[in-house]
Amino acid sequence: MTNCLKCGASLIPGARFCSNCGSQIEKPIPVKPCPKCLSGIDVNALYCPWCGTKNETHEKPKRTIEISSTIPDMINIDGGSFFMGTGELSHTVELTSFKMSKAPITQAQYKYVRNLTPSKFQGDDLPVEMVDWCDAVIYCNTLSLMMRLTPCYSIGNTTDLSQLSNTSPVWKRLTCNFLATGFRLPTEAEWEYAARGGKKKSGSLYAGSDNIDEVAWYGENAMIASHPVCEKKPNALGLYDMCGNVAEWVFDEYSEYEKQKQINPHGPSLMKNVHVKRGGSWLDDAEQCNVFFRSSSVQVGKSSNLGFRVCCSIAQPVV
């Protein structure tokens, strides 16, 4: 259901005033009668909220772009400076240019590289989930090797990490070469900069809009499941699902922000194996889906609402 903007109470479909606080609803929810109980229901609802009958005339959102079934589509993001975080935690970060996949890695893309289908909600165009941080790193290196690019991640001299147990203590020796040409997880700073729109930043609370329903699948509209990528509106950079659908692993280990200005921060090396995740998911409320909310999970944590997207560094000109 949609909530009142003033008091937050659930609104009855078709109502012109909030039954809790009396505020006028500027855009009443379009309604139709439920075929079973005849109660008014949201025309876009999957089920009647009164009797549970499925809305057979519900139309799924139409994807506005095509998604590659094998290799992620990458978008160039010009570097720049921005204020990362919010309130007292806000601090200046400067980033060089990089590339980022326009959507979370899909199950078809993950299967093409790793020949695995780990997700709880199955579907080629759904974001891959039930993958831990190590799985995401292995995907990046394996895809890099397939594309004949230099892998970013290594443990000693080893870049083929696919045979390494995700619970091995050897993962503490992992390093990332940010100058390599291959695929990698975004840093937390890169993720937030991209979600905010990079140089095209608009100041929106969510990635692309102040109206979360326009850009995200979250707890109030997702019907307790993930959705195919790219059904919601993109942000100014053309990035989809930065907020909602599935939360996303980033490279950094979780710690408190350093408040002084930072240039291309990669996060601390705490070796606690607890990494940042960003963006919120189909399970979360709106607050957990904004562009600056951050949470964390243990390195081997897996969930049906947690996936990832990838980045590539862009070679900088020699001055």
KOLVOFI-760380 format. One record per residue: x, y, z of N, C-alpha, C in turn; residue number from 1. Coordinates in steps of 0.02 Angstrom, whole numbers, padded with zeros to 5 digits. Example, Ala and Ser with C-alpha at 12.3 -4.5 7.8 and 13.67 -1.06 7.14 Angstrom:
2
<r <00660 -00284 00390> <00615 -00225 00390> <00660 -00165 00390> 1>,
<r <00642 -00112 00354> <00684 -00053 00357> <00645 00002 00394> 2>,
This chain:
319
<r <00042 -00060 00000> <00000 00000 00000> <00043 00063 00000> 1>,
<r <00014 00119 -00025> <00048 00183 -00022> <00034 00215 00045> 2>,
<r <00083 00253 00071> <00075 00284 00136> <00064 00359 00130> 3>,
<r <00032 00388 00180> <00021 00460 00184> <00088 00495 00192> 4>,
<r <00099 00548 00155> <00163 00584 00158> <00171 00622 00223> 5>,
<r <00115 00638 00257> <00118 00677 00318> <00126 00633 00380> 6>,
<r <00084 00583 00389> <00086 00543 00450> <00113 00472 00440> 7>,
<r <00119 00451 00377> <00146 00385 00363> <00095 00328 00366> 8>,
<r <00032 00343 00381> <-00019 00291 00385> <-00034 00262 00316> 9>,
<r <-00054 00198 00313> <-00072 00167 00250> <-00135 00199 00222> 10>,
<r <-00135 00210 00157> <-00192 00243 00124> <-00237 00192 00091> 11>,
<r <-00301 00201 00098> <-00350 00158 00065> <-00351 00176 -00009> 12>,
<r <-00345 00127 -00054> <-00347 00142 -00126> <-00408 00183 -00144> 13>,
<r <-00397 00237 -00182> <-00452 00280 -00204> <-00468 00337 -00157> 14>,
<r <-00439 00335 -00096> <-00455 00388 -00047> <-00426 00454 -00068> 15>,
<r <-00463 00509 -00053> <-00439 00576 -00067> <-00414 00611 -00004> 16>,
<r <-00426 00580 00054> <-00401 00607 00117> <-00375 00549 00159> 17>,
<r <-00323 00562 00199> <-00296 00512 00244> <-00344 00500 00301> 18>,
<r <-00362 00437 00313> <-00410 00420 00366> <-00380 00430 00435> 19>,
<r <-00314 00438 00439> <-00281 00446 00505> <-00273 00519 00525> 20>,
<r <-00247 00560 00478> <-00233 00631 00496> <-00276 00681 00457> 21>,
<r <-00312 00657 00407> <-00356 00701 00369> <-00323 00740 00313> 22>,
<r <-00258 00728 00302> <-00224 00765 00249> <-00252 00747 00180> 23>,
<r <-00257 00798 00137> <-00281 00786 00069> <-00228 00749 00029> 24>,
<r <-00249 00701 -00010> <-00204 00663 -00053> <-00206 00694 -00122> 25>,
<r <-00149 00722 -00143> <-00148 00759 -00206> <-00158 00714 -00266> 26>,
<r <-00131 00654 -00263> <-00138 00607 -00318> <-00169 00542 -00292> 27>,
<r <-00235 00537 -00291> <-00268 00476 -00266> <-00244 00415 -00304> 28>,
<r <-00240 00360 -00268> <-00218 00297 -00299> <-00272 00272 -00346> 29>,
<r <-00256 00259 -00411> <-00307 00233 -00456> <-00331 00164 -00434> 30>,
<r <-00397 00153 -00436> <-00424 00091 -00409> <-00469 00056 -00459> 31>,
<r <-00482 -00007 -00445> <-00529 -00049 -00482> <-00562 -00095 -00431> 32>,
<r <-00621 -00122 -00444> <-00652 -00167 -00396> <-00619 -00236 -00398> 33>,
<r <-00609 -00265 -00339> <-00584 -00333 -00335> <-00636 -00380 -00366> 34>,
<r <-00615 -00427 -00408> <-00663 -00471 -00441> <-00700 -00517 -00393> 35>,
<r <-00674 -00525 -00331> <-00706 -00570 -00283> <-00747 -00533 -00231> 36>,
<r <-00714 -00485 -00195> <-00749 -00452 -00140> <-00775 -00383 -00159> 37>,
<r <-00757 -00360 -00219> <-00779 -00295 -00246> <-00752 -00235 -00209> 38>,
<r <-00704 -00245 -00163> <-00673 -00188 -00130> <-00628 -00152 -00179> 39>,
<r <-00617 -00087 -00167> <-00572 -00049 -00210> <-00500 -00069 -00198> 40>,
<r <-00463 -00085 -00252> <-00393 -00104 -00245> <-00351 -00063 -00295> 41>,
<r <-00288 -00054 -00277> <-00241 -00020 -00321> <-00237 -00058 -00387> 42>,
<r <-00242 -00022 -00443> <-00242 -00056 -00508> <-00176 -00092 -00521> 43>,
<r <-00122 -00071 -00487> <-00057 -00104 -00496> <-00042 -00157 -00444> 44>,
<r <-00090 -00169 -00398> <-00079 -00218 -00346> <-00079 -00289 -00375> 45>,
<r <-00035 -00331 -00348> <-00035 -00401 -00368> <-00092 -00440 -00337> 46>,
<r <-00112 -00419 -00276> <-00165 -00454 -00240> <-00211 -00403 -00206> 47>,
<r <-00273 -00422 -00195> <-00319 -00380 -00157> <-00297 -00378 -00084> 48>,
<r <-00288 -00319 -00054> <-00266 -00316 00016> <-00320 -00336 00065> 49>,
<r <-00383 -00343 00041> <-00438 -00359 00086> <-00452 -00434 00088> 50>,
<r <-00451 -00467 00030> <-00468 -00538 00030> <-00412 -00583 00002> 51>,
<r <-00360 -00552 -00026> <-00303 -00591 -00050> <-00310 -00618 -00121> 52>,
<r <-00365 -00602 -00155> <-00375 -00627 -00223> <-00323 -00596 -00271> 53>,
<r <-00294 -00637 -00316> <-00245 -00613 -00363> <-00277 -00567 -00413> 54>,
<r <-00242 -00512 -00428> <-00265 -00463 -00477> <-00243 -00486 -00546> 55>,
<r <-00285 -00518 -00582> <-00267 -00548 -00647> <-00251 -00496 -00700> 56>,
<r <-00275 -00434 -00691> <-00263 -00383 -00741> <-00200 -00342 -00726> 57>,
<r <-00165 -00360 -00671> <-00103 -00324 -00653> <-00052 -00331 -00709> 58>,
<r <-00025 -00275 -00731> <00025 -00275 -00783> <00094 -00265 -00753> 59>,
<r <00140 -00311 -00768> <00208 -00304 -00743> <00242 -00245 -00779> 60>,
<r <00286 -00210 -00743> <00323 -00155 -00776> <00361 -00180 -00836> 61>,
<r <00364 -00139 -00888> <00400 -00159 -00948> <00471 -00132 -00946> 62>,
<r <00519 -00176 -00960> <00588 -00156 -00960> <00599 -00107 -01018> 63>,
<r <00638 -00055 -01002> <00648 -00003 -01052> <00711 -00014 -01094> 64>,
<r <00755 -00061 -01073> <00817 -00075 -01110> <00828 -00150 -01112> 65>,
<r <00872 -00170 -01156> <00892 -00240 -01160> <00954 -00251 -01117> 66>,
<r <00956 -00308 -01084> <01013 -00326 -01042> <01050 -00384 -01073> 67>,
<r <01116 -00379 -01078> <01156 -00433 -01105> <01149 -00495 -01061> 68>,
<r <01144 -00553 -01092> <01136 -00615 -01054> <01203 -00646 -01035> 69>,
<r <01258 -00614 -01056> <01324 -00643 -01043> <01371 -00594 -01007> 70>,
<r <01387 -00539 -01038> <01435 -00492 -01011> <01399 -00429 -00987> 71>,
<r <01412 -00405 -00926> <01377 -00345 -00902> <01391 -00283 -00945> 72>,
<r <01339 -00244 -00957> <01346 -00181 -00993> <01376 -00129 -00946> 73>,
<r <01430 -00097 -00967> <01466 -00051 -00925> <01454 00022 -00947> 74>,
<r <01450 00066 -00898> <01440 00138 -00910> <01500 00176 -00884> 75>,
<r <01526 00221 -00926> <01582 00263 -00905> <01557 00317 -00856> 76>,
<r <01592 00325 -00801> <01574 00374 -00751> <01634 00421 -00741> 77>,
<r <01625 00484 -00759> <01678 00533 -00751> <01692 00545 -00677> 78>,
<r <01756 00549 -00660> <01774 00562 -00591> <01756 00632 -00569> 79>,
<r <01764 00644 -00505> <01747 00709 -00477> <01749 00708 -00401> 80>,
<r <01729 00762 -00370> <01726 00768 -00297> <01654 00769 -00274> 81>,
<r <01641 00743 -00215> <01574 00746 -00187> <01578 00739 -00112> 82>,
<r <01523 00756 -00078> <01518 00747 -00006> <01487 00678 00006> 83>,
<r <01526 00634 00036> <01504 00566 00049> <01474 00561 00119> 84>,
<r <01422 00522 00127> <01390 00516 00192> <01339 00572 00202> 85>,
<r <01318 00579 00265> <01268 00630 00280> <01279 00656 00350> 86>,
<r <01257 00717 00363> <01262 00747 00429> <01334 00754 00452> 87>,
<r <01347 00736 00514> <01414 00741 00543> <01463 00694 00510> 88>,
<r <01439 00643 00476> <01483 00595 00444> <01503 00615 00374> 89>,
<r <01475 00671 00349> <01489 00693 00281> <01562 00714 00275> 90>,
<r <01594 00695 00221> <01664 00712 00210> <01677 00714 00135> 91>,
<r <01728 00750 00114> <01743 00759 00043> <01783 00700 00017> 92>,
<r <01762 00675 -00040> <01797 00620 -00074> <01809 00639 -00146> 93>,
<r <01868 00626 -00171> <01884 00639 -00241> <01899 00572 -00275> 94>,
<r <01867 00561 -00332> <01875 00498 -00368> <01898 00510 -00440> 95>,
<r <01938 00464 -00465> <01954 00464 -00537> <01899 00426 -00574> 96>,
<r <01900 00430 -00640> <01847 00400 -00680> <01849 00324 -00676> 97>,
<r <01792 00292 -00685> <01786 00220 -00683> <01726 00198 -00723> 98>,
<r <01718 00133 -00732> <01659 00105 -00765> <01619 00064 -00714> 99>,
<r <01554 00063 -00723> <01511 00024 -00678> <01456 -00010 -00719> 100>,
<r <01439 -00071 -00700> <01386 -00106 -00736> <01320 -00071 -00724> 101>,
<r <01279 -00064 -00776> <01218 -00025 -00771> <01165 -00058 -00728> 102>,
<r <01174 -00121 -00711> <01126 -00157 -00669> <01164 -00207 -00625> 103>,
<r <01132 -00232 -00573> <01162 -00287 -00536> <01174 -00347 -00582> 104>,
<r <01224 -00386 -00566> <01238 -00446 -00606> <01177 -00492 -00604> 105>,
<r <01154 -00513 -00662> <01095 -00556 -00666> <01115 -00629 -00659> 106>,
<r <01064 -00670 -00650> <01077 -00742 -00643> <01105 -00772 -00707> 107>,
<r <01081 -00747 -00765> <01107 -00771 -00829> <01180 -00753 -00837> 108>,
<r <01198 -00692 -00817> <01268 -00670 -00822> <01313 -00710 -00774> 109>,
<r <01288 -00723 -00715> <01327 -00761 -00666> <01336 -00833 -00688> 110>,
<r <01283 -00863 -00715> <01288 -00932 -00739> <01336 -00938 -00798> 111>,
<r <01336 -00888 -00842> <01380 -00889 -00900> <01454 -00892 -00879> 112>,
<r <01470 -00859 -00825> <01539 -00856 -00802> <01557 -00914 -00756> 113>,
<r <01513 -00931 -00709> <01530 -00980 -00657> <01491 -01046 -00664> 114>,
<r <01443 -01048 -00710> <01402 -01108 -00720> <01369 -01130 -00656> 115>,
<r <01344 -01082 -00618> <01310 -01095 -00555> <01245 -01056 -00552> 116>,
<r <01195 -01083 -00518> <01131 -01049 -00508> <01112 -01050 -00434> 117>,
<r <01144 -01008 -00394> <01136 -01011 -00321> <01073 -00977 -00294> 118>,
<r <01037 -00938 -00334> <00986 -00893 -00309> <00924 -00929 -00283> 119>,
<r <00892 -00898 -00234> <00828 -00923 -00208> <00772 -00910 -00257> 120>,
<r <00769 -00849 -00284> <00718 -00831 -00333> <00749 -00841 -00403> 121>,
<r <00726 -00892 -00438> <00757 -00911 -00501> <00728 -00872 -00561> 122>,
<r <00773 -00849 -00605> <00753 -00814 -00665> <00813 -00782 -00697> 123>,
<r <00822 -00790 -00762> <00881 -00765 -00796> <00891 -00690 -00786> 124>,
<r <00836 -00651 -00786> <00841 -00579 -00782> <00837 -00552 -00711> 125>,
<r <00829 -00598 -00663> <00830 -00577 -00593> <00902 -00567 -00571> 126>,
<r <00914 -00523 -00522> <00983 -00515 -00497> <01005 -00579 -00462> 127>,
<r <01068 -00597 -00471> <01093 -00655 -00435> <01096 -00637 -00360> 128>,
<r <01079 -00685 -00318> <01084 -00675 -00245> <01106 -00741 -00215> 129>,
<r <01107 -00745 -00149> <01136 -00803 -00114> <01209 -00812 -00134> 130>,
<r <01244 -00756 -00142> <01316 -00757 -00157> <01351 -00715 -00103> 131>,
<r <01406 -00742 -00077> <01442 -00704 -00027> <01495 -00660 -00061> 132>,
<r <01532 -00623 -00020> <01582 -00576 -00046> <01635 -00612 -00086> 133>,
<r <01656 -00671 -00063> <01706 -00710 -00099> <01680 -00732 -00167> 134>,
<r <01617 -00752 -00170> <01587 -00772 -00235> <01590 -00714 -00284> 135>,
<r <01576 -00654 -00260> <01578 -00595 -00303> <01648 -00582 -00329> 136>,
<r <01698 -00589 -00286> <01768 -00579 -00306> <01789 -00632 -00358> 137>,
<r <01769 -00695 -00346> <01786 -00749 -00393> <01754 -00735 -00461> 138>,
<r <01691 -00712 -00461> <01658 -00694 -00524> <01698 -00642 -00561> 139>,
<r <01720 -00590 -00526> <01757 -00535 -00558> <01820 -00562 -00592> 140>,
<r <01860 -00601 -00555> <01922 -00627 -00584> <01910 -00675 -00641> 141>,
<r <01860 -00718 -00634> <01846 -00768 -00686> <01823 -00733 -00750> 142>,
<r <01780 -00682 -00743> <01758 -00644 -00801> <01817 -00608 -00833> 143>,
<r <01861 -00580 -00792> <01920 -00546 -00819> <01963 -00593 -00860> 144>,
<r <01975 -00654 -00835> <02015 -00703 -00871> <01981 -00723 -00936> 145>,
<r <01914 -00731 -00934> <01877 -00749 -00994> <01883 -00695 -01047> 146>,
<r <01886 -00632 -01026> <01889 -00575 -01071> <01962 -00556 -01088> 147>,
<r <02009 -00595 -01063> <02081 -00582 -01074> <02101 -00513 -01048> 148>,
<r <02074 -00497 -00990> <02093 -00436 -00955> <02135 -00456 -00894> 149>,
<r <02172 -00409 -00868> <02214 -00423 -00809> <02170 -00424 -00747> 150>,
<r <02167 -00481 -00711> <02126 -00485 -00651> <02148 -00435 -00598> 151>,
<r <02101 -00409 -00562> <02116 -00360 -00510> <02137 -00394 -00444> 152>,
<r <02109 -00452 -00431> <02119 -00484 -00366> <02171 -00539 -00370> 153>,
<r <02210 -00545 -00317> <02259 -00599 -00313> <02273 -00616 -00241> 154>,
<r <02293 -00678 -00231> <02319 -00701 -00166> <02388 -00728 -00181> 155>,
<r <02439 -00691 -00161> <02506 -00708 -00183> <02511 -00698 -00258> 156>,
<r <02532 -00751 -00293> <02536 -00748 -00366> <02475 -00779 -00400> 157>,
<r <02426 -00798 -00361> <02367 -00834 -00388> <02310 -00786 -00403> 158>,
<r <02285 -00789 -00465> <02226 -00750 -00483> <02165 -00793 -00496> 159>,
<r <02176 -00859 -00506> <02120 -00906 -00513> <02099 -00927 -00443> 160>,
<r <02047 -00895 -00417> <02025 -00907 -00348> <01966 -00955 -00344> 161>,
<r <01946 -00983 -00401> <01885 -01023 -00404> <01888 -01088 -00365> 162>,
<r <01948 -01113 -00353> <01955 -01176 -00317> <01967 -01166 -00242> 163>,
<r <01968 -01104 -00221> <01982 -01089 -00151> <01918 -01088 -00110> 164>,
<r <01917 -01122 -00054> <01859 -01122 -00011> <01845 -01051 00015> 165>,
<r <01781 -01032 00015> <01764 -00964 00037> <01777 -00953 00111> 166>,
<r <01785 -01007 00149> <01798 -01001 00221> <01872 -01006 00238> 167>,
<r <01914 -01012 00187> <01986 -01019 00199> <02015 -00956 00230> 168>,
<r <02059 -00963 00279> <02092 -00904 00308> <02138 -00868 00258> 169>,
<r <02154 -00902 00203> <02197 -00872 00152> <02167 -00810 00121> 170>,
<r <02100 -00802 00125> <02067 -00744 00097> <02092 -00679 00130> 171>,
<r <02119 -00684 00190> <02145 -00624 00224> <02205 -00595 00186> 172>,
<r <02235 -00634 00142> <02293 -00610 00104> <02274 -00581 00037> 173>,
<r <02208 -00577 00023> <02186 -00550 -00041> <02206 -00477 -00050> 174>,
<r <02230 -00461 -00109> <02245 -00392 -00126> <02209 -00373 -00191> 175>,
<r <02198 -00309 -00201> <02166 -00284 -00262> <02212 -00235 -00296> 176>,
<r <02225 -00247 -00360> <02264 -00202 -00401> <02215 -00156 -00437> 177>,
<r <02208 -00095 -00413> <02159 -00048 -00442> <02182 -00019 -00508> 178>,
<r <02243 -00035 -00529> <02267 -00013 -00594> <02256 -00065 -00648> 179>,
<r <02235 -00125 -00628> <02223 -00179 -00676> <02163 -00164 -00720> 180>,
<r <02159 -00197 -00777> <02106 -00184 -00826> <02043 -00225 -00813> 181>,
<r <02046 -00273 -00768> <01991 -00320 -00759> <01933 -00292 -00718> 182>,
<r <01885 -00337 -00705> <01825 -00320 -00667> <01838 -00326 -00592> 183>,
<r <01803 -00286 -00553> <01810 -00287 -00481> <01746 -00260 -00449> 184>,
<r <01740 -00268 -00384> <01685 -00237 -00348> <01697 -00162 -00342> 185>,
<r <01645 -00122 -00342> <01655 -00051 -00330> <01678 -00038 -00259> 186>,
<r <01717 00014 -00249> <01730 00035 -00180> <01666 00068 -00154> 187>,
<r <01663 00076 -00089> <01603 00107 -00060> <01594 00178 -00086> 188>,
<r <01651 00214 -00093> <01647 00283 -00118> <01623 00285 -00190> 189>,
<r <01647 00239 -00232> <01625 00236 -00301> <01551 00221 -00305> 190>,
<r <01528 00175 -00262> <01457 00156 -00262> <01414 00218 -00246> 191>,
<r <01431 00253 -00192> <01389 00310 -00172> <01392 00366 -00223> 192>,
<r <01451 00379 -00250> <01459 00431 -00301> <01415 00416 -00361> 193>,
<r <01416 00352 -00383> <01376 00332 -00441> <01301 00336 -00424> 194>,
<r <01282 00314 -00365> <01211 00315 -00346> <01185 00387 -00344> 195>,
<r <01226 00433 -00323> <01206 00503 -00319> <01205 00537 -00388> 196>,
<r <01231 00503 -00439> <01229 00530 -00506> <01295 00559 -00530> 197>,
<r <01351 00547 -00493> <01416 00571 -00514> <01415 00647 -00524> 198>,
<r <01444 00670 -00579> <01445 00742 -00594> <01375 00768 -00610> 199>,
<r <01328 00723 -00624> <01260 00743 -00639> <01215 00741 -00578> 200>,
<r <01246 00742 -00520> <01209 00733 -00457> <01150 00781 -00451> 201>,
<r <01095 00754 -00425> <01034 00793 -00420> <01014 00806 -00347> 202>,
<r <01047 00773 -00300> <01029 00781 -00231> <00970 00740 -00209> 203>,
<r <00949 00692 -00251> <00891 00650 -00235> <00908 00603 -00177> 204>,
<r <00857 00587 -00138> <00866 00542 -00081> <00880 00471 -00104> 205>,
<r <00851 00453 -00161> <00862 00387 -00190> <00898 00395 -00258> 206>,
<r <00922 00342 -00285> <00962 00346 -00347> <00917 00361 -00406> 207>,
<r <00907 00425 -00420> <00867 00446 -00478> <00803 00481 -00462> 208>,
<r <00783 00483 -00399> <00718 00514 -00382> <00711 00522 -00307> 209>,
<r <00668 00569 -00287> <00648 00573 -00217> <00587 00529 -00203> 210>,
<r <00558 00502 -00256> <00502 00456 -00250> <00528 00385 -00258> 211>,
<r <00534 00349 -00204> <00566 00283 -00205> <00529 00234 -00251> 212>,
<r <00463 00241 -00258> <00426 00194 -00300> <00446 00199 -00373> 213>,
<r <00474 00256 -00394> <00494 00264 -00463> <00558 00225 -00480> 214>,
<r <00600 00214 -00429> <00667 00187 -00444> <00685 00123 -00407> 215>,
<r <00644 00100 -00362> <00665 00044 -00320> <00609 -00006 -00304> 216>,
<r <00628 -00069 -00302> <00587 -00121 -00272> <00608 -00127 -00199> 217>,
<r <00562 -00114 -00154> <00579 -00116 -00082> <00521 -00147 -00044> 218>,
<r <00524 -00145 00022> <00476 -00182 00063> <00404 -00166 00051> 219>,
<r <00388 -00104 00029> <00319 -00084 00020> <00290 -00102 -00048> 220>,
<r <00331 -00118 -00097> <00303 -00131 -00164> <00329 -00195 -00197> 221>,
<r <00376 -00230 -00166> <00410 -00286 -00199> <00374 -00353 -00191> 222>,
<r <00325 -00357 -00148> <00288 -00419 -00136> <00334 -00476 -00115> 223>,
<r <00382 -00459 -00071> <00426 -00507 -00038> <00466 -00550 -00087> 224>,
<r <00494 -00518 -00138> <00534 -00554 -00187> <00575 -00505 -00228> 225>,
<r <00629 -00530 -00258> <00667 -00488 -00305> <00630 -00483 -00371> 226>,
<r <00650 -00436 -00412> <00618 -00423 -00477> <00670 -00419 -00532> 227>,
<r <00650 -00431 -00595> <00698 -00423 -00650> <00730 -00354 -00649> 228>,
<r <00794 -00351 -00666> <00829 -00287 -00665> <00802 -00241 -00719> 229>,
<r <00812 -00177 -00708> <00796 -00124 -00758> <00722 -00115 -00771> 230>,
<r <00679 -00132 -00724> <00608 -00118 -00732> <00590 -00049 -00705> 231>,
<r <00629 -00024 -00658> <00618 00042 -00630> <00660 00093 -00668> 232>,
<r <00650 00157 -00653> <00686 00211 -00687> <00760 00211 -00667> 233>,
<r <00804 00229 -00714> <00875 00235 -00696> <00890 00303 -00665> 234>,
<r <00950 00310 -00638> <00970 00376 -00615> <01001 00416 -00672> 235>,
<r <01029 00474 -00658> <01054 00519 -00710> <01110 00489 -00751> 236>,
<r <01145 00440 -00724> <01200 00407 -00759> <01178 00347 -00801> 237>,
<r <01114 00330 -00796> <01089 00270 -00831> <01099 00207 -00792> 238>,
<r <01108 00212 -00727> <01117 00153 -00684> <01049 00133 -00654> 239>,
<r <01034 00068 -00658> <00971 00042 -00634> <00979 00004 -00568> 240>,
<r <00926 00005 -00528> <00922 -00036 -00467> <00979 -00021 -00417> 241>,
<r <01004 00040 -00418> <01054 00058 -00368> <01023 00057 -00298> 242>,
<r <00959 00073 -00294> <00922 00069 -00232> <00869 00014 -00238> 243>,
<r <00863 -00027 -00187> <00814 -00080 -00187> <00832 -00140 -00230> 244>,
<r <00785 -00185 -00239> <00792 -00251 -00272> <00838 -00296 -00232> 245>,
<r <00903 -00292 -00242> <00950 -00326 -00197> <01002 -00276 -00172> 246>,
<r <01021 -00283 -00110> <01077 -00245 -00085> <01141 -00268 -00120> 247>,
<r <01193 -00229 -00119> <01252 -00244 -00159> <01316 -00243 -00117> 248>,
<r <01356 -00296 -00125> <01422 -00298 -00095> <01466 -00243 -00126> 249>,
<r <01508 -00212 -00086> <01562 -00170 -00111> <01627 -00197 -00083> 250>,
<r <01682 -00170 -00106> <01748 -00198 -00088> <01767 -00185 -00015> 251>,
<r <01751 -00127 00011> <01778 -00104 00075> <01756 -00147 00134> 252>,
<r <01803 -00154 00181> <01785 -00180 00247> <01748 -00125 00285> 253>,
<r <01703 -00146 00329> <01661 -00098 00365> <01700 -00065 00422> 254>,
<r <01697 00001 00425> <01725 00039 00481> <01692 00108 00481> 255>,
<r <01705 00147 00533> <01680 00215 00535> <01716 00257 00483> 256>,
<r <01682 00308 00456> <01712 00352 00406> <01770 00391 00436> 257>,
<r <01821 00404 00394> <01872 00453 00410> <01847 00520 00383> 258>,
<r <01846 00571 00425> <01813 00633 00406> <01856 00680 00364> 259>,
<r <01921 00669 00361> <01962 00713 00319> <01952 00695 00245> 260>,
<r <01971 00741 00201> <01965 00729 00130> <02004 00668 00109> 261>,
<r <01973 00627 00064> <02005 00567 00041> <02006 00565 -00036> 262>,
<r <02057 00535 -00064> <02063 00527 -00136> <02064 00453 -00153> 263>,
<r <02015 00431 -00192> <02008 00360 -00212> <02014 00312 -00152> 264>,
<r <01975 00322 -00100> <01981 00278 -00041> <01959 00207 -00058> 265>,
<r <01994 00159 -00030> <01979 00088 -00042> <01957 00053 00023> 266>,
<r <01949 00091 00076> <01930 00061 00139> <01990 00037 00178> 267>,
<r <01981 00024 00243> <02036 00001 00285> <02051 -00073 00275> 268>,
<r <02109 -00094 00298> <02128 -00165 00297> <02124 -00191 00369> 269>,
<r <02063 -00205 00391> <02053 -00226 00461> <02059 -00301 00470> 270>,
<r <02051 -00338 00415> <02054 -00411 00417> <02002 -00441 00465> 271>,
<r <01946 -00405 00473> <01891 -00432 00514> <01841 -00471 00471> 272>,
<r <01852 -00468 00405> <01808 -00504 00358> <01735 -00484 00364> 273>,
<r <01724 -00420 00377> <01657 -00391 00377> <01656 -00335 00326> 274>,
<r <01614 -00342 00274> <01615 -00296 00218> <01550 -00256 00213> 275>,
<r <01556 -00198 00180> <01500 -00153 00172> <01453 -00178 00118> 276>,
<r <01389 -00168 00129> <01339 -00179 00077> <01296 -00116 00072> 277>,
<r <01273 -00102 00012> <01240 -00038 -00002> <01176 -00046 -00041> 278>,
<r <01132 00004 -00037> <01075 00009 -00082> <01009 -00016 -00056> 279>,
<r <01009 -00059 -00004> <00945 -00086 00019> <00916 -00136 -00031> 280>,
<r <00859 -00165 -00014> <00833 -00221 -00053> <00757 -00226 -00051> 281>,
<r <00732 -00279 -00083> <00660 -00292 -00083> <00633 -00305 -00012> 282>,
<r <00677 -00319 00034> <00656 -00336 00102> <00655 -00274 00148> 283>,
<r <00688 -00220 00127> <00701 -00164 00171> <00651 -00107 00165> 284>,
<r <00651 -00064 00217> <00608 -00006 00214> <00643 00049 00174> 285>,
<r <00607 00104 00163> <00633 00157 00120> <00697 00187 00147> 286>,
<r <00702 00196 00213> <00762 00226 00243> <00825 00186 00227> 287>,
<r <00819 00120 00224> <00877 00078 00211> <00895 00075 00137> 288>,
<r <00856 00108 00095> <00868 00107 00022> <00895 00174 -00004> 289>,
<r <00908 00222 00039> <00931 00286 00013> <01005 00283 -00007> 290>,
<r <01030 00337 -00036> <01097 00335 -00067> <01154 00338 -00017> 291>,
<r <01140 00353 00047> <01195 00357 00095> <01190 00305 00151> 292>,
<r <01136 00267 00155> <01130 00216 00207> <01180 00160 00195> 293>,
<r <01212 00137 00247> <01262 00084 00241> <01250 00031 00294> 294>,
<r <01264 -00031 00276> <01260 -00086 00323> <01317 -00134 00308> 295>,
<r <01319 -00190 00342> <01376 -00236 00333> <01354 -00308 00342> 296>,
<r <01397 -00352 00319> <01386 -00424 00328> <01454 -00458 00330> 297>,
<r <01456 -00515 00364> <01518 -00554 00365> <01534 -00577 00294> 298>,
<r <01597 -00587 00280> <01622 -00602 00213> <01587 -00662 00181> 299>,
<r <01569 -00712 00222> <01538 -00772 00194> <01462 -00770 00203> 300>,
<r <01434 -00711 00219> <01363 -00705 00226> <01326 -00710 00160> 301>,
<r <01271 -00746 00159> <01230 -00753 00098> <01157 -00739 00116> 302>,
<r <01122 -00709 00068> <01052 -00692 00079> <01016 -00687 00013> 303>,
<r <00951 -00699 00013> <00912 -00693 -00048> <00899 -00620 -00067> 304>,
<r <00923 -00573 -00027> <00915 -00502 -00045> <00983 -00468 -00050> 305>,
<r <01035 -00506 -00066> <01102 -00478 -00071> <01138 -00503 -00133> 306>,
<r <01158 -00456 -00177> <01195 -00473 -00238> <01253 -00425 -00247> 307>,
<r <01269 -00407 -00309> <01324 -00362 -00322> <01322 -00337 -00394> 308>,
<r <01359 -00283 -00407> <01373 -00260 -00474> <01449 -00251 -00479> 309>,
<r <01474 -00238 -00540> <01546 -00236 -00549> <01569 -00169 -00576> 310>,
<r <01634 -00156 -00568> <01667 -00096 -00593> <01729 -00116 -00632> 311>,
<r <01756 -00068 -00670> <01821 -00072 -00700> <01855 -00005 -00692> 312>,
<r <01921 -00006 -00678> <01958 00057 -00676> <01970 00081 -00748> 313>,
<r <01976 00146 -00755> <01993 00176 -00819> <02064 00203 -00814> 314>,
<r <02106 00183 -00859> <02176 00205 -00858> <02180 00280 -00860> 315>,
<r <02219 00309 -00815> <02226 00382 -00812> <02285 00405 -00854> 316>,
<r <02278 00461 -00888> <02334 00486 -00929> <02394 00504 -00886> 317>,
<r <02454 00490 -00912> <02515 00507 -00877> <02529 00581 -00886> 318>,
<r <02538 00616 -00829> <02549 00688 -00831> <02624 00702 -00830> 319>,
